[in-house]
Structures are given as C-alpha cells and as structure tokens.
Amino acid sequence: MSKRIVINPLTRISGFMEIEVIVDKNKVVDVKTKGNLFRGFEQMLAGRSPFDAVYFTQRICGICSAAHSVASSAALEDALGIEPSEQGKYLRDIIHCCEFLQNHIRHFYQYTVPDFVRIEGNTLLQTEHTDFRLPKTLNDLISRHYFESLELSRLAHQMLAVLGGKAPHNHGVFIGGITTQATAEKVVHLDSSLQKIAKFIDEKMIPDVFEIAKYYPEYYRLGGGYGNLLTYGAFNHYKDIGTLYVDPLVFTDDGIRPFDEQNIQEKIDYAWFQSPKTTYSPDEMIAEPDRDKDKAYSWVKAPRYAGLPFEVGPLARLILSGEYTNGISAMDRTIARALEAKKIASIMKTLLNLLIPNTNVQKKYELPEEEVSGKGLVDTTRGALGHWIKIKNKKIDFYQIITPSTWDFSTRDENGYMGTAEQALMGTPIHDPENPAEIGRILRSFDPCMSCATHVHTPGKEVKTIQVL
C-alpha cells in the first residue's frame, strides 16, 4: 500500500521548503520538492539605481549574502565594461572565501552532524529517529566538536567583517573589488584567524566526516541523482596566477566539456509562474507569479543546461577539478563539503600572501547614456549563481537571478525530467516511514536554503508532528 509523506518545513536548512514523497513497499516512488516562499527580488529591483543591486540582492539570503554581492558586482562590471584590478579581485575573493568557510563549517556540524550523531545537552537537540550507530566515545567526541564549531563558524564571519564591514550583508564588496583597503594589520589579523580555522578543519572536521561515513556506508549508494555536474568556475582566471580551483565546466555521460552560458534556460512548466513562453533564456524575460496555476507545485523554477538538470555545489566542483573521484552520492556530497573547506582555506592563504597593503582599488563610476547589459556568473558555497542585468536610462530595466538551490531543487519539466534533488530521492529505501531519516539526510547533503519541525501525513489519518533539531 502506497504511503504519502509530507515534510514541511524541512528542518536544519536555510529558508522554507516542503517535501512530498510517495512510498510504496518501503521505497520512494515519487517526489516533489516545493519552495513555498515567493522571492520577487527581480521585480523589486526594476527602476532602481544599478549600484543598489550589489547591496539589495544580498537581502535574498542571510547565509550567502556575500555571494550575491560578488555576482551582482560581476554583472555590473560586465555591463559597464569595467575590469577590476588583480588586487581588487584578490580582496573580493578573500571575502568570498570567508563565506565559504562559515557556511561549510556551519552546515556540516549544525545541520548535517545531528542526522548521525546524538547531540546531548539540550532538549532542543533531541530527535525522533533512533538510527545512531557511532560508539559512545566517538559520538561524544564529535558532539563536542559540534559545540566547538560554533566558535569557528563565527570566526569566519568575523574575518569577513574585517574587510566587509559586517556580516552578513557586507558593505565591502563592490564594483572593482571592495570599498576599503587591506592594511598590514588587517592582513595579519585575517591570517591569524585563518590558521585557527584551517587547524580545526584538518584536525577535526575532515576526520569527523570520514568517521561518520564508516558507520553509514549505505549512504555511498543513496542520493546519487542524475550525475550531471556543472560549475561556472571558482577562484579562476587570475591574470598572474591562473586558476586556483576550477574553470567553468560541465560533466555528463559524454564526459567533461567546457561550460557554454548559451545553453542555460529556465523552464516554468510546474512552477507558480506564467509567461508567453514556458522555456526561455535567463536574460530574455521575467515570468509573472501565478499561485493558481494548474499542475504547478513550487515557486522554484527549473533551470536546465542543454535541456538537462544538473547538480551544482562542492561535489560538482571537486569532481570537475579532478580532486575527488570516489563517486556521486549523499555521503560523497557531505565529504566533499568538508574537503572543500580545506581547499578554500588554502586558496585564501594564497590570496592573502599576494595582497599589497594599503592598495586603493576604487574610483568614481559613471553610468552610460545608452542601454547596456551584463551578467555575473560565479560559483559560491552551494554552487552556480547567476545574475543578469539590463540598464536603461541609468536605471535597472531588467534583473534576473538563478541561485544554486534553484538548480538542485528545481521542479520537474515538460520533458519528464525531475529536479536534481527529486531524482536523488527516487528509489530510496525508507526503513521506518513514521521516522523517515533517510529523506532529511539525502536532502541536507545538497545544503539547501531552509528551517524547523517535521510533519508526516498519511491520507485518512491525522498529521503527525515530529520534533527535530
């Protein structure tokens, strides 16, 4: 007998998302991931000063706000024909590194670890499921690291504020790099803090993720999805030092190929939007909201590359850069996040060593009389982030944003493709449908944007509420 399970909202994530799965003979046979929050930032930006976009778009998210400032600045630079200096790029990317470190440490320990480790000390940390397999000594050790990670995650945000003024929603990132100068004192401060974070990643975060993996080996076989991977490139194309991480690439069954932005399209077949076309290029149009649309079930649209859904994020980047070869699964995704934290710390160290203190990277910028357009494609903590802008009469005439979670948690499309996370759940065995821990573990491996309390619903029965961390 089929069973319908609804989790709303999925907890220990950023933002709001509902998951609906159909389980038959203890196996997932259908999935819908639902984004229940209408964003509307594209509409809010129309008619504003283009320079507002750098700060306005940061309010999309309190976790990855620096990423939006980086993508927005890149879009403006493309539109205005501005080439930032290398020192400007180093400074902006150092701020971006700080956000990577803050996010990866927080997501692994605060959001992922409680799925596998019993965290004692507060009734708020209790969970409904009982699938905890680590020996008590190891469980207690990682539990202590859970609390230590709070200080390290905060330290990463403090580093961001050294150059960005504050975190989240920094005031530092802007066209040309950042708005302040890196004094020798600031560089020393950043280097000292980075050493503490790198030590924690090497000695605790990476060993902890591999210890957890030993006791949950089936998660190397669960949550794989389509296996299509995409990156816009990260910490790449520096004039003097080349690429420190990964260039823009895609991976399918045909192998690794260069990324071509012309292959990006948005589909709205099953999203609460309407427009003259259900498939269009990101810079072509903005779809209008339609909450009453038939068949639609989410505010999340469906980005596609060459017509296919793609996974983005740390695992995609590590595989495409040749630094990870084990496979694609929920556990590989979780391990990749820890390994990428080490990679980012190394990149940040390199960039800090290249800084020339007291270098001014700013000047006065003028908006052109003619119409111009630009794009900012960057890879951030959760994956590929794109901003597209059109400027007319010195005002924003058009703004489009496709976030990483839109790639990973898209709706299905007219060609029958499910979203990447939806496909990752298909076929998953559910040991106990009353406490479906497998669903949360697989979805959290993508680091989606969402937060708190789980409902499991069976048709004809009362909704059961499960208290989770």
Solvent accessible surface area in square Angstrom, and as a share of the most:
residue,aa,sasa,rsa
1,M,209,0.93
2,S,63,0.41
3,K,35,0.15
4,R,73,0.27
5,I,0,0.00
6,V,15,0.09
7,I,6,0.03
8,N,53,0.27
9,P,31,0.19
10,L,3,0.01
11,T,0,0.00
12,R,20,0.07
13,I,4,0.02
14,S,15,0.10
15,G,29,0.28
16,F,118,0.49
17,M,3,0.01
18,E,25,0.11
19,I,0,0.00
20,E,27,0.12
21,V,0,0.00
22,I,45,0.23
23,V,4,0.02
24,D,44,0.23
25,K,175,0.74
26,N,72,0.37
27,K,100,0.42
28,V,2,0.01
29,V,68,0.39
30,D,48,0.25
31,V,1,0.00
32,K,60,0.26
33,T,0,0.00
34,K,29,0.12
35,G,6,0.06
36,N,59,0.30
37,L,111,0.55
38,F,79,0.33
39,R,77,0.28
40,G,8,0.07
41,F,27,0.11
42,E,14,0.06
43,Q,69,0.31
44,M,93,0.41
45,L,0,0.00
46,A,59,0.46
47,G,48,0.46
48,R,96,0.35
49,S,36,0.23
50,P,0,0.00
51,F,50,0.21
52,D,50,0.26
53,A,0,0.00
54,V,0,0.00
55,Y,66,0.25
56,F,49,0.20
57,T,0,0.00
58,Q,0,0.00
59,R,112,0.41
60,I,37,0.19
61,C,17,0.10
62,G,37,0.35
63,I,35,0.18
64,C,10,0.06
65,S,2,0.01
66,A,1,0.01
67,A,0,0.00
68,H,3,0.02
69,S,0,0.00
70,V,8,0.05
71,A,0,0.00
72,S,0,0.00
73,S,0,0.00
74,A,25,0.19
75,A,0,0.00
76,L,0,0.00
77,E,13,0.06
78,D,70,0.36
79,A,9,0.07
80,L,32,0.16
81,G,70,0.68
82,I,34,0.17
83,E,118,0.53
84,P,15,0.09
85,S,60,0.38
86,E,28,0.12
87,Q,24,0.11
88,G,0,0.00
89,K,35,0.15
90,Y,8,0.03
91,L,3,0.01
92,R,16,0.06
93,D,23,0.12
94,I,0,0.00
95,I,1,0.00
96,H,7,0.03
97,C,0,0.00
98,C,1,0.00
99,E,2,0.01
100,F,0,0.00
101,L,0,0.00
102,Q,13,0.06
103,N,0,0.00
104,H,0,0.00
105,I,0,0.00
106,R,23,0.08
107,H,0,0.00
108,F,2,0.01
109,Y,0,0.00
110,Q,21,0.09
111,Y,40,0.15
112,T,5,0.03
113,V,0,0.00
114,P,3,0.02
115,D,4,0.02
116,F,9,0.04
117,V,1,0.00
118,R,108,0.39
119,I,8,0.04
120,E,106,0.48
121,G,77,0.74
122,N,78,0.40
123,T,103,0.60
124,L,127,0.63
125,L,22,0.11
126,Q,117,0.52
127,T,33,0.19
128,E,76,0.34
129,H,23,0.10
130,T,111,0.65
131,D,46,0.24
132,F,37,0.15
133,R,93,0.34
134,L,16,0.08
135,P,64,0.40
136,K,156,0.66
137,T,113,0.66
138,L,28,0.14
139,N,13,0.07
140,D,42,0.22
141,L,67,0.34
142,I,0,0.00
143,S,11,0.07
144,R,135,0.49
145,H,12,0.05
146,Y,14,0.05
147,F,91,0.38
148,E,64,0.29
149,S,0,0.00
150,L,89,0.44
151,E,109,0.49
152,L,24,0.12
153,S,8,0.05
154,R,146,0.53
155,L,29,0.15
156,A,0,0.00
157,H,36,0.16
158,Q,90,0.40
159,M,2,0.01
160,L,3,0.02
161,A,32,0.25
162,V,28,0.16
163,L,3,0.01
164,G,2,0.02
165,G,61,0.58
166,K,80,0.34
167,A,30,0.24
168,P,50,0.32
169,H,39,0.17
170,N,1,0.01
171,H,97,0.43
172,G,1,0.01
173,V,0,0.00
174,F,30,0.13
175,I,0,0.00
176,G,4,0.04
177,G,0,0.00
178,I,0,0.00
179,T,66,0.38
180,T,47,0.27
181,Q,69,0.31
182,A,3,0.02
183,T,49,0.28
184,A,57,0.44
185,E,140,0.63
186,K,57,0.24
187,V,26,0.15
188,V,103,0.59
189,H,93,0.41
190,L,0,0.00
191,D,31,0.16
192,S,52,0.33
193,S,6,0.04
194,L,5,0.02
195,Q,106,0.47
196,K,120,0.51
197,I,0,0.00
198,A,30,0.23
199,K,121,0.51
200,F,11,0.05
201,I,0,0.00
202,D,64,0.33
203,E,98,0.44
204,K,56,0.24
205,M,0,0.00
206,I,25,0.13
207,P,56,0.35
208,D,4,0.02
209,V,0,0.00
210,F,83,0.34
211,E,49,0.22
212,I,3,0.01
213,A,4,0.03
214,K,137,0.58
215,Y,71,0.27
216,Y,0,0.00
217,P,66,0.42
218,E,42,0.19
219,Y,4,0.02
220,Y,75,0.28
221,R,177,0.65
222,L,24,0.12
223,G,5,0.05
224,G,24,0.24
225,G,31,0.29
226,Y,65,0.25
227,G,17,0.17
228,N,16,0.08
229,L,0,0.00
230,L,0,0.00
231,T,0,0.00
232,Y,9,0.04
233,G,4,0.04
234,A,4,0.03
235,F,13,0.06
236,N,26,0.13
237,H,116,0.52
238,Y,7,0.03
239,K,144,0.61
240,D,114,0.59
241,I,55,0.28
242,G,34,0.32
243,T,54,0.32
244,L,40,0.20
245,Y,14,0.05
246,V,4,0.02
247,D,54,0.28
248,P,33,0.21
249,L,39,0.19
250,V,8,0.05
251,F,60,0.25
252,T,26,0.15
253,D,147,0.76
254,D,106,0.55
255,G,24,0.23
256,I,90,0.46
257,R,137,0.50
258,P,106,0.67
259,F,31,0.13
260,D,64,0.33
261,E,60,0.27
262,Q,143,0.64
263,N,55,0.28
264,I,2,0.01
265,Q,65,0.29
266,E,2,0.01
267,K,9,0.04
268,I,1,0.00
269,D,17,0.09
270,Y,48,0.18
271,A,0,0.00
272,W,18,0.06
273,F,13,0.05
274,Q,100,0.44
275,S,29,0.19
276,P,129,0.81
277,K,93,0.39
278,T,62,0.36
279,T,28,0.16
280,Y,2,0.01
281,S,41,0.27
282,P,7,0.04
283,D,65,0.34
284,E,75,0.33
285,M,34,0.15
286,I,42,0.21
287,A,0,0.00
288,E,93,0.42
289,P,52,0.33
290,D,37,0.19
291,R,136,0.50
292,D,128,0.66
293,K,47,0.20
294,D,119,0.62
295,K,144,0.61
296,A,15,0.12
297,Y,13,0.05
298,S,0,0.00
299,W,37,0.13
300,V,27,0.16
301,K,19,0.08
302,A,1,0.00
303,P,0,0.00
304,R,0,0.00
305,Y,11,0.04
306,A,67,0.52
307,G,24,0.23
308,L,51,0.25
309,P,0,0.00
310,F,2,0.01
311,E,5,0.02
312,V,5,0.03
313,G,3,0.03
314,P,4,0.03
315,L,1,0.01
316,A,0,0.00
317,R,0,0.00
318,L,4,0.02
319,I,31,0.16
320,L,8,0.04
321,S,33,0.21
322,G,56,0.54
323,E,85,0.38
324,Y,21,0.08
325,T,125,0.73
326,N,98,0.50
327,G,26,0.25
328,I,45,0.23
329,S,1,0.01
330,A,4,0.03
331,M,3,0.01
332,D,2,0.01
333,R,4,0.02
334,T,9,0.05
335,I,1,0.01
336,A,0,0.00
337,R,3,0.01
338,A,0,0.00
339,L,44,0.22
340,E,0,0.00
341,A,0,0.00
342,K,97,0.41
343,K,45,0.19
344,I,0,0.00
345,A,7,0.06
346,S,66,0.43
347,I,6,0.03
348,M,0,0.00
349,K,78,0.33
350,T,50,0.29
351,L,0,0.00
352,L,6,0.03
353,N,107,0.55
354,L,61,0.30
355,L,16,0.08
356,I,108,0.55
357,P,56,0.35
358,N,94,0.48
359,T,38,0.22
360,N,97,0.50
361,V,20,0.12
362,Q,43,0.19
363,K,142,0.60
364,K,171,0.72
365,Y,30,0.12
366,E,128,0.57
367,L,29,0.14
368,P,32,0.20
369,E,139,0.62
370,E,110,0.49
371,E,119,0.54
372,V,30,0.17
373,S,67,0.43
374,G,9,0.09
375,K,62,0.26
376,G,1,0.01
377,L,37,0.19
378,V,22,0.13
379,D,4,0.02
380,T,1,0.01
381,T,1,0.00
382,R,6,0.02
383,G,0,0.00
384,A,0,0.00
385,L,1,0.00
386,G,0,0.00
387,H,0,0.00
388,W,18,0.06
389,I,1,0.01
390,K,67,0.28
391,I,2,0.01
392,K,88,0.37
393,N,113,0.58
394,K,81,0.34
395,K,100,0.42
396,I,2,0.01
397,D,81,0.42
398,F,23,0.10
399,Y,3,0.01
400,Q,0,0.00
401,I,3,0.02
402,I,0,0.00
403,T,19,0.11
404,P,8,0.05
405,S,18,0.12
406,T,18,0.10
407,W,1,0.00
408,D,3,0.01
409,F,1,0.01
410,S,0,0.00
411,T,0,0.00
412,R,48,0.18
413,D,3,0.02
414,E,103,0.46
415,N,92,0.47
416,G,61,0.59
417,Y,73,0.28
418,M,23,0.10
419,G,0,0.00
420,T,3,0.02
421,A,0,0.00
422,E,0,0.00
423,Q,55,0.25
424,A,4,0.03
425,L,0,0.00
426,M,65,0.29
427,G,35,0.34
428,T,3,0.02
429,P,67,0.42
430,I,1,0.01
431,H,163,0.73
432,D,51,0.26
433,P,29,0.18
434,E,73,0.33
435,N,38,0.20
436,P,9,0.06
437,A,18,0.14
438,E,21,0.09
439,I,0,0.00
440,G,6,0.06
441,R,10,0.04
442,I,0,0.00
443,L,0,0.00
444,R,11,0.04
445,S,2,0.01
446,F,8,0.03
447,D,2,0.01
448,P,0,0.00
449,C,34,0.20
450,M,9,0.04
451,S,46,0.30
452,C,91,0.55
453,A,27,0.21
454,T,12,0.07
455,H,55,0.24
456,V,5,0.03
457,H,44,0.20
458,T,19,0.11
459,P,80,0.50
460,G,88,0.85
461,K,138,0.58
462,E,162,0.73
463,V,82,0.47
464,K,86,0.36
465,T,80,0.46
466,I,6,0.03
467,Q,119,0.53
468,V,28,0.16
469,L,32,0.16
